[in-house]
Amino acid sequence: MRIFVLEDDPMRIKAIWEAGIGQDLTVAKSCEEAKRKWQGPYDLVLLDHDLGGEVFADSSKDNTGAGFARWLVESDKEPGVGVIHSYNPVGAKAMGEILNSNGWKMVRVPFGPTLLEFVKVKGGEV
């Protein structure tokens, strides 16, 4: 399964690798890196909102999951399925609205054991 992960926290990235959710992971730690690395379509997309060490970042900023979501939609990338795993409820909601209103199937599961188990059990089926 091909999985794309937008996440800047090294501990979360390590947890994703250690969970063994997929052999083919693409990990980006910033919106710019995510744009460079995107080679869709992916079977599953895992997106965080707050990047660059920010907490409860404003969704209008470019270096956020919402900024990446806008880029996906504006670049006319093929819609996919995924999980928004941000603890920022306002940012997660903004990302979901951007993506779900443009053909993506995104659900919200905050990062933690539940997310890792959800991804292992559900795979690309959101």
Residue pairs with C-beta under 8 A, 6 or more apart in sequence:
1 21
1 22
1 23
1 24
1 43
1 44
1 123
1 124
2 22
2 24
2 26
2 41
2 42
2 43
2 44
3 21
3 22
3 24
3 25
3 26
3 42
3 43
3 44
3 45
3 46
3 119
4 25
4 26
4 28
4 34
4 37
4 38
4 40
4 42
4 44
4 45
4 46
4 82
5 13
5 16
5 25
5 26
5 27
5 28
5 45
5 46
6 28
6 29
6 31
6 34
6 45
6 46
6 47
6 48
6 51
6 65
6 68
7 13
7 16
7 27
7 28
7 29
7 46
7 48
7 85
8 29
8 30
8 48
8 51
8 52
8 53
9 48
12 48
12 111
13 27
13 29
15 116
16 25
16 27
16 46
16 116
17 25
19 116
19 119
19 120
20 120
21 116
21 119
21 120
22 43
22 44
26 37
26 38
26 39
26 42
28 34
28 36
28 37
29 51
30 51
30 52
30 63
31 51
31 62
31 63
31 64
31 65
31 67
31 68
31 71
32 63
34 68
34 71
35 68
35 71
38 72
38 77
40 77
40 78
40 80
41 78
41 80
42 80
42 82
43 80
43 81
43 123
43 124
44 80
44 81
44 82
44 83
44 119
44 123
44 124
44 126
45 80
45 81
45 82
45 83
45 106
46 82
46 83
46 85
46 115
46 119
47 65
47 68
47 69
47 82
47 83
47 84
47 85
47 86
47 95
47 106
48 65
48 84
48 85
48 86
48 111
49 57
49 59
49 64
49 65
49 66
49 84
49 86
49 88
49 91
49 92
49 94
49 95
50 56
50 57
50 64
50 65
50 86
50 87
50 88
50 91
51 57
51 63
51 64
51 65
52 63
54 61
54 64
55 88
56 88
56 90
56 91
57 63
57 64
57 88
57 91
58 64
59 66
59 67
59 90
59 91
59 94
59 95
60 66
61 67
64 91
65 84
65 86
65 91
65 92
65 95
66 91
66 94
66 95
66 98
69 94
69 95
69 98
69 99
70 98
72 99
72 104
73 98
73 99
73 102
79 99
79 102
79 103
79 104
79 105
80 104
80 105
81 104
81 105
81 106
81 124
81 125
81 126
82 99
82 104
82 105
82 106
82 107
82 126
83 106
83 107
83 108
83 109
83 115
83 118
83 119
83 126
84 92
84 95
84 96
84 106
84 107
84 108
84 109
85 108
85 109
85 110
85 111
85 115
86 92
86 95
86 108
86 110
86 111
87 110
87 111
92 108
95 106
96 106
96 108
99 106
100 106
105 126
106 126
107 126
109 115
109 118
